[in-house]
Amino acid sequence: MLPTMPPRQAVLGIENGAFFHGSKRVFEGVSFLLDGARTGLVGENGAGKSTLLKCLTGELELTDGAIVRSRGLRVGYVPQEIPPGLEMLSVRAVLEQALARAGVEDEYWRVDVLLDDLGVDPERAEDRFGALSGGWQRLLLIAAAAHLDAPDMLILDEPTNHLDIGHLNTLEGWLMDELKLPMLIVSHDRDFLNRVTERTLFLRTDGAHAFKTPFIQAREELLRRDAADAGRRKLEAKEVERLEQVAARYRVWGVKNSDFHKKQKMTEKRIERIQRDMTSAYVERERKLELHDADIEAKVALRVRDLKVLTPDGRLFLTIDRLNIGAGDRIALLGPNGAGKSTLSSVLAGAFEPDRAHYDPSAAIRFNPGCQLVYFDQRMMQLPLGDTLIDWVEAAGGPTTTQCMSLLAKAGFDHTRARSRIGELSFGERSRLIFLKMRLLKPNFYLLDEPTNHLDISGQEDLEAQLDASEVSCIFVSHDRYFTRTAATRFLEIRKSRLVETDGADDFFDRQTAAAAG
């Protein structure tokens, strides 16, 4: 890999920063200063993490407050989504853009060295960037930002999205062992945060909270702090209530003895002091991700026999001789990028047509007639971005407008946002909206393709708990190691174009780690 230049003294932070989108507050009262560590930035969906990164890089301007940065600081930044306009460029042209940003556009040899280090054949450098897998696109953009942009600091927004386990291990190796740079990394991948980051920054409605520990320890400390603050506030509120009763008695007694008026005023001043200095206690807003809890009144929810999955150009991609999915099974579908996981998911989803008689013994894919399937597509293509939240949720049928407004509020979208366009939501909020709509369709079989890509950590935990507590059947694809281990009861791996059942996911993870290291 190209050597990373030793960083200059890199200073980047924010002082009492606020950003408003029109009248809507995105974040406010945020202050922190980054140091030379790899820092994880964590926050709930819609907290403004991506907006904050754009303010730090200068793409957006704060509504209030100030960005603190050292003179001439160069920041390598990789956003959450692939920037528009890159799909039609060649791989080489995309990488050369990084050279241009660094002001060394004539040093084309750097691109060749980088491609060689990444194991990319020279002829592949002329391939269209948009034809690469999502994982390769991410890795190339991160490598370009780290090595060709000549940065003093690296900022990565959800770098693990679309990465399979092999690519994820490659990325972790780069960040921990090769890139000697300060970093700010937004991620919801708990395993990744614990492995890669050294410090943690939580972005919440009450500002930013910094800890000099990785995510797990930092979160435990934050929760302990919140509990202590809540306890102190409760005691302070109880003391105010007691003193108000005392003041009320002095007021009554003062009718007969004016000395009690003095005591009443002294008590009221004491109440004012306590209320003025009362401990601030953070209260997390209600944002529940819920599944419809319904089972299938049969032992087998899905039968697959002699299924041949083809590529778009007609080549054989995957063969399944025999597969039974039991009612209540939660199956993790494992395999590297390109193995066919998402393709198989879309084939299964496309075969579910309950109004057609396709349950006969000759069908390759046979759902139980009692199945009600919903499909989460990782690209979230089912979302009409121009529609309002309330209109799209109402289209599920059943609940009234008032009931839909209440359901949206429970999912974290208050009445002021219900008439907003779906396209204005963050990607995590869009995921939550899809789960709400799926719940209203009353499914008993969930087909989930990368459901945790954009969900925040509380959303992932809600989904894990809901799956564990319900009797629904589920097949899911996820590169999130923690979620895969926690949520699944069965594991199916696509291996050499065949589907193989395994005892767990760790053997697959270990093989992918070894392949990445080799």
C-alpha positions in Angstrom: 0.0 0.0 0.0 1.2 3.5 -0.7 2.8 5.1 2.4 0.6 7.5 4.3 2.4 10.8 5.0 2.9 11.4 8.7 0.1 13.8 9.7 0.7 17.4 10.8 -0.9 18.5 14.0 -4.5 18.0 12.9 -7.1 20.0 14.8 -10.8 19.7 14.0 -13.9 20.3 16.0 -17.0 22.3 16.6 -17.8 25.0 19.2 -21.5 25.3 20.3 -22.6 24.4 16.8 -26.1 24.3 15.6 -27.7 23.5 12.2 -31.3 24.1 11.2 -33.0 23.0 8.0 -35.5 25.8 7.7 -37.3 25.8 11.0 -36.4 22.2 11.8 -33.5 21.7 14.2 -31.1 19.1 13.1 -28.6 19.5 16.0 -27.8 22.3 18.5 -25.3 23.0 21.3 -22.7 20.6 19.9 -19.1 21.0 21.0 -16.1 18.7 20.8 -12.5 18.6 19.6 -11.0 15.6 17.9 -7.5 14.3 18.7 -5.2 11.9 17.1 -7.3 8.9 17.8 -9.8 6.8 15.7 -13.1 8.2 17.1 -16.5 6.6 16.5 -19.5 8.9 16.0 -22.7 7.3 17.2 -26.2 8.6 17.2 -29.8 7.6 16.6 -31.3 7.8 13.1 -32.1 11.4 12.2 -29.7 12.9 14.9 -27.8 14.8 12.2 -24.5 12.8 12.0 -24.1 13.0 8.2 -25.1 16.7 8.3 -22.5 17.3 11.1 -19.8 15.6 8.9 -20.7 17.9 6.0 -20.3 20.9 8.3 -16.9 19.7 9.4 -15.7 19.3 5.8 -17.1 22.6 4.7 -19.8 21.2 2.4 -22.5 22.8 4.6 -22.4 25.9 6.8 -23.4 26.0 10.5 -26.5 28.0 11.4 -24.8 29.0 14.6 -21.5 28.3 16.4 -18.1 27.7 14.8 -16.0 25.0 13.2 -12.5 24.8 14.7 -9.8 23.6 12.4 -6.0 24.0 12.0 -4.8 26.2 9.2 -4.4 24.3 5.9 -6.0 21.1 7.3 -6.7 18.5 4.6 -9.6 16.2 5.3 -10.2 12.9 3.4 -13.9 12.4 3.3 -16.0 9.4 2.1 -19.8 10.0 2.3 -22.4 7.4 3.1 -23.6 7.1 -0.5 -21.6 7.0 -3.7 -21.3 10.6 -5.0 -23.4 11.2 -8.1 -21.6 11.2 -11.5 -19.0 8.5 -10.7 -21.0 5.5 -12.1 -20.1 6.2 -15.7 -16.5 7.0 -15.1 -13.7 4.4 -15.3 -12.1 3.1 -12.1 -8.9 4.9 -13.0 -10.7 8.2 -13.7 -12.4 8.1 -10.2 -9.0 7.5 -8.5 -7.4 10.3 -10.6 -10.0 12.7 -9.2 -8.4 12.2 -5.8 -5.0 13.1 -7.3 -6.5 16.3 -8.6 -8.0 17.2 -5.2 -4.5 16.8 -3.7 -2.9 18.9 -6.4 -0.7 16.2 -7.8 -2.8 15.2 -10.9 0.3 14.5 -12.9 1.5 11.7 -10.6 -0.5 9.0 -12.3 1.9 6.3 -11.0 0.3 6.6 -7.6 -2.9 5.2 -9.0 -1.1 2.2 -10.5 0.7 1.5 -7.2 -2.6 1.7 -5.3 -4.4 -0.6 -7.8 -1.5 -3.1 -7.6 -1.6 -3.0 -3.8 -5.4 -3.7 -3.9 -4.9 -6.6 -6.2 -6.9 -5.0 -9.1 -5.7 -6.1 -12.5 -4.5 -3.2 -14.8 -7.2 -3.9 -17.4 -9.9 -3.7 -14.7 -8.9 -0.1 -14.1 -10.7 0.8 -17.3 -14.0 -0.8 -16.2 -16.9 1.4 -15.4 -16.9 2.3 -11.7 -20.7 1.8 -11.5 -20.3 -1.9 -12.7 -18.3 -2.8 -9.5 -19.9 -4.3 -6.5 -20.9 -1.9 -3.7 -18.2 -3.3 -1.5 -15.4 -2.6 -4.1 -16.8 0.9 -4.7 -16.5 1.6 -1.0 -13.0 0.2 -0.6 -11.7 2.1 -3.6 -13.1 5.4 -2.4 -11.7 4.9 1.1 -8.3 3.9 -0.3 -8.3 6.9 -2.6 -9.3 9.3 0.3 -6.6 7.8 2.6 -3.7 7.5 0.1 -4.3 9.8 -2.9 -6.0 12.8 -1.2 -2.9 13.2 1.1 -5.2 14.0 4.1 -4.2 15.0 7.6 -7.5 13.5 8.9 -9.9 10.9 7.6 -13.7 11.1 7.9 -15.8 8.1 7.0 -19.6 8.0 7.0 -20.9 4.4 7.3 -17.8 2.8 5.7 -19.0 -0.8 6.3 -22.3 -0.5 4.3 -22.3 -3.0 1.4 -19.1 -4.7 2.6 -19.0 -8.4 2.8 -17.0 -10.1 5.6 -13.8 -10.3 3.5 -13.9 -6.6 2.5 -14.8 -5.7 6.1 -11.7 -7.5 7.4 -9.6 -5.8 4.8 -11.0 -2.4 5.8 -10.4 -3.1 9.5 -6.8 -4.0 8.7 -6.2 -0.8 6.8 -7.8 1.4 9.5 -6.0 -0.2 12.5 -2.6 -1.2 11.0 -1.8 0.9 8.0 -3.4 4.3 8.1 -1.6 6.4 10.8 -4.2 9.1 10.6 -6.7 10.7 13.1 -10.2 9.5 12.1 -13.8 10.3 12.7 -16.0 7.3 11.7 -19.8 7.2 11.7 -21.0 3.6 12.1 -23.8 1.5 13.6 -21.8 -1.7 13.3 -21.1 -2.7 16.9 -18.4 -5.2 16.2 -16.6 -2.8 13.8 -16.8 0.0 16.4 -15.3 -2.1 19.1 -12.5 -3.4 16.9 -11.5 -0.2 15.2 -12.2 2.8 17.3 -10.4 4.0 20.4 -12.7 6.8 21.4 -16.5 7.4 21.1 -18.6 10.5 20.5 -22.3 10.3 21.0 -24.5 12.8 19.2 -27.9 13.4 20.9 -30.5 16.1 21.3 -28.7 17.3 24.4 -25.4 17.8 22.6 -22.2 15.7 22.1 -20.8 13.4 24.7 -17.1 12.3 24.4 -15.5 9.2 25.9 -11.9 8.0 25.7 -13.0 4.4 25.3 -14.4 2.2 22.5 -18.2 1.9 22.0 -19.2 -0.8 24.4 -17.5 0.8 27.4 -18.5 4.3 26.4 -22.1 3.3 26.0 -22.2 1.7 29.5 -20.6 4.8 31.0 -23.1 7.1 29.2 -26.1 5.0 30.4 -24.7 5.1 34.0 -24.4 8.8 33.7 -27.9 9.1 32.4 -29.2 7.0 35.3 -27.3 9.1 37.9 -28.7 12.3 36.3 -32.2 10.9 36.3 -31.8 9.9 40.0 -30.6 13.3 41.0 -33.3 15.1 39.1 -35.9 12.9 40.8 -34.6 13.7 44.2 -34.4 17.4 43.3 -38.0 17.3 42.1 -39.1 15.6 45.3 -37.4 18.2 47.4 -39.1 21.0 45.4 -42.4 19.3 46.0 -41.7 19.1 49.8 -40.6 22.8 50.0 -43.8 23.9 48.0 -45.9 22.2 50.7 -43.8 23.9 53.4 -44.3 27.3 51.7 -48.0 26.7 51.4 -48.2 26.1 55.2 -46.2 29.3 55.9 -48.6 31.2 53.6 -51.6 30.0 55.7 -49.9 30.6 59.0 -48.8 34.1 57.9 -52.4 35.2 58.0 -52.1 35.2 61.8 -48.4 35.8 62.2 -46.5 37.9 59.7 -43.2 36.3 60.7 -44.2 33.3 58.6 -44.3 35.5 55.5 -40.5 35.9 55.8 -40.1 32.1 56.0 -42.4 31.7 53.1 -40.3 34.0 50.9 -37.0 32.3 52.0 -38.5 28.9 51.1 -39.7 30.1 47.7 -36.2 31.5 46.9 -34.8 28.2 47.8 -37.2 26.5 45.5 -36.2 28.9 42.7 -32.5 28.1 43.2 -33.1 24.3 43.1 -35.2 24.7 39.9 -32.6 27.0 38.3 -29.8 24.5 38.9 -31.8 21.3 38.5 -29.9 18.5 36.9 -30.6 18.0 33.2 -31.7 14.4 32.6 -31.7 13.0 29.0 -35.0 11.4 28.0 -34.8 9.4 24.8 -37.7 10.1 22.4 -40.0 7.2 21.7 -38.9 5.4 18.6 -40.0 1.8 18.6 -39.3 -0.6 15.7 -41.9 -3.3 15.9 -42.8 -6.4 13.9 -46.2 -7.9 13.4 -46.3 -10.9 15.7 -48.1 -13.7 13.8 -47.3 -17.3 13.2 -48.0 -19.7 10.4 -50.4 -22.5 11.3 -48.3 -25.2 9.7 -44.9 -26.8 10.3 -43.4 -25.7 7.0 -43.6 -22.2 5.8 -41.6 -22.6 2.5 -40.5 -25.5 0.4 -37.9 -25.2 -2.4 -37.2 -28.1 -4.7 -34.8 -28.2 -7.7 -34.5 -24.4 -8.0 -32.0 -23.0 -10.5 -31.2 -19.3 -10.1 -29.9 -17.7 -13.2 -27.9 -14.5 -13.9 -29.6 -11.8 -16.0 -27.7 -13.2 -19.1 -29.0 -16.7 -18.5 -26.0 -18.3 -16.8 -26.5 -20.8 -13.9 -25.9 -18.9 -10.7 -27.1 -21.1 -7.9 -28.8 -24.5 -7.5 -31.0 -25.6 -4.5 -31.9 -29.2 -4.6 -34.1 -29.3 -1.5 -34.8 -26.7 1.3 -37.5 -26.6 3.9 -38.1 -23.4 6.0 -40.0 -24.2 9.2 -42.6 -21.9 10.7 -40.7 -19.7 13.1 -37.3 -20.3 11.6 -35.0 -17.3 11.5 -32.4 -18.0 8.8 -29.2 -16.1 8.2 -28.1 -16.4 4.5 -24.3 -16.3 4.4 -21.9 -15.8 1.5 -19.3 -13.4 0.1 -20.4 -10.5 -2.2 -21.4 -11.9 -5.5 -22.4 -15.3 -4.1 -26.0 -14.7 -4.9 -27.6 -13.8 -1.5 -29.5 -10.7 -2.7 -30.4 -12.5 -6.0 -31.9 -15.4 -4.2 -33.8 -13.1 -1.9 -35.3 -11.3 -4.8 -36.2 -14.6 -6.5 -38.0 -15.8 -3.4 -39.8 -12.5 -3.1 -40.8 -12.5 -6.7 -42.3 -16.0 -6.3 -44.7 -15.0 -3.6 -48.0 -14.3 -5.4 -50.7 -15.5 -3.0 -53.5 -14.8 -5.5 -52.0 -17.4 -8.0 -52.2 -21.1 -7.6 -48.5 -21.7 -7.4 -48.5 -24.1 -4.4 -48.8 -27.2 -6.5 -46.2 -29.9 -6.1 -44.5 -29.1 -9.4 -43.6 -25.6 -8.4 -39.9 -25.0 -7.5 -40.8 -22.5 -4.8 -43.9 -23.2 -2.7 -45.0 -21.0 0.1 -47.5 -22.3 2.6 -51.0 -20.9 1.7 -51.1 -19.3 5.1 -47.9 -17.2 4.4 -48.1 -13.4 4.3 -44.7 -12.3 3.0 -43.0 -8.9 3.1 -39.7 -8.0 1.5 -37.1 -5.5 2.7 -34.9 -4.5 -0.3 -31.5 -3.1 0.7 -31.8 -0.5 -1.9 -35.2 0.6 -0.5 -36.5 1.0 -4.0 -40.1 0.5 -2.8 -40.1 4.0 -1.2 -41.8 6.7 -3.3 -39.5 9.6 -2.3 -42.0 12.2 -3.5 -44.8 11.0 -1.3 -45.5 12.2 2.2 -45.0 9.8 5.2 -48.7 9.8 6.1 -49.9 9.1 2.5 -47.5 6.1 2.1 -48.4 4.6 5.5 -52.2 5.1 4.9 -51.8 3.2 1.6 -51.3 0.0 3.6 -55.0 0.1 4.3 -56.7 -0.5 7.7 -55.7 2.3 10.1 -57.4 5.6 9.9 -55.5 8.8 9.4 -55.5 9.5 13.1 -54.3 6.0 13.9 -51.5 6.3 11.2 -50.4 9.6 12.8 -50.2 7.9 16.2 -48.2 5.0 14.7 -45.8 7.4 13.0 -45.3 9.2 16.3 -44.6 5.9 18.1 -42.0 5.1 15.4 -40.3 8.5 15.9 -42.0 10.7 13.4 -44.0 13.4 15.2 -47.0 15.2 13.7 -44.8 18.0 12.3 -43.0 15.5 10.0 -45.9 13.3 9.0 -46.6 15.6 6.0 -42.9 15.7 5.0 -41.7 14.0 1.8 -40.0 10.7 2.3 -37.0 11.9 0.3 -36.3 14.3 3.2 -35.6 11.5 5.6 -32.2 10.1 6.5 -31.5 6.6 5.2 -32.0 5.2 8.7 -35.4 6.9 9.1 -36.4 5.5 5.7 -35.6 2.0 7.0 -37.7 2.6 10.1 -40.6 3.8 7.9 -40.4 0.6 5.7 -40.6 -1.5 8.9 -43.7 0.4 10.0 -45.4 -0.1 6.7 -44.5 -3.8 6.7 -46.0 -4.2 10.1 -49.3 -2.8 8.9 -49.4 -5.4 6.2 -49.6 -8.0 9.0 -46.9 -10.4 7.7 -45.9 -13.7 9.3 -42.8 -14.2 7.0 -40.1 -11.6 6.7 -37.5 -11.6 3.9 -34.9 -9.0 4.8 -32.0 -8.0 2.6 -29.4 -6.0 4.7 -32.0 -4.6 7.1 -29.4 -3.2 9.4 -27.4 -1.2 6.8 -28.8 2.1 7.9 -30.5 1.3 11.2 -29.1 2.8 14.3 -28.0 0.6 17.2 -31.3 1.0 19.2 -33.2 0.0 16.0 -31.0 -3.1 15.5 -31.6 -4.1 19.1 -35.3 -3.6 18.7 -35.3 -5.8 15.6 -33.2 -8.5 17.4 -35.6 -8.4 20.4 -38.7 -8.5 18.2 -37.5 -11.4 16.1 -36.6 -13.3 19.3 -39.9 -12.7 20.9 -42.2 -13.4 17.9 -43.2 -16.5 16.0 -42.6 -15.1 12.6 -40.5 -16.8 10.0 -37.6 -14.9 8.6 -34.8 -15.2 6.0 -32.2 -12.4 6.2 -29.0 -11.3 4.6 -26.7 -9.2 6.8 -23.0 -8.4 6.9 -23.4 -7.3 10.5 -21.6 -10.0 12.5 -23.3 -9.1 15.8 -26.8 -9.1 14.3 -26.2 -12.3 12.4 -25.1 -14.2 15.5 -27.9 -12.8 17.7 -30.9 -12.9 15.4 -30.5 -16.3 13.6 -31.6 -19.8 14.6 -30.3 -21.4 11.4 -27.5 -20.6 9.1 -27.4 -21.3 5.3 -24.2 -20.6 3.4 -23.9 -20.2 -0.4 -20.8 -22.2 -1.2 -19.6 -23.0 -4.7 -23.1 -22.3 -6.1 -24.8 -24.6 -3.6 -26.7 -24.0 -0.4 -25.1 -25.6 2.6 -26.5 -25.6 6.2 -23.9 -24.9 8.9 -24.0 -24.9 12.7 -23.2 -21.2 13.1 -21.8 -18.2 11.4 -18.3 -18.1 13.1 -16.7 -20.7 10.8 -17.8 -18.6 7.8 -16.5 -15.4 9.4 -13.2 -17.1 10.2 -12.7 -18.4 6.7 -13.5 -14.9 5.3 -11.0 -13.3 7.7 -8.3 -15.9 6.7 -9.0 -15.2 3.0 -8.7 -11.5 3.5 -5.4 -11.9 5.4 -4.0 -14.2 2.8 
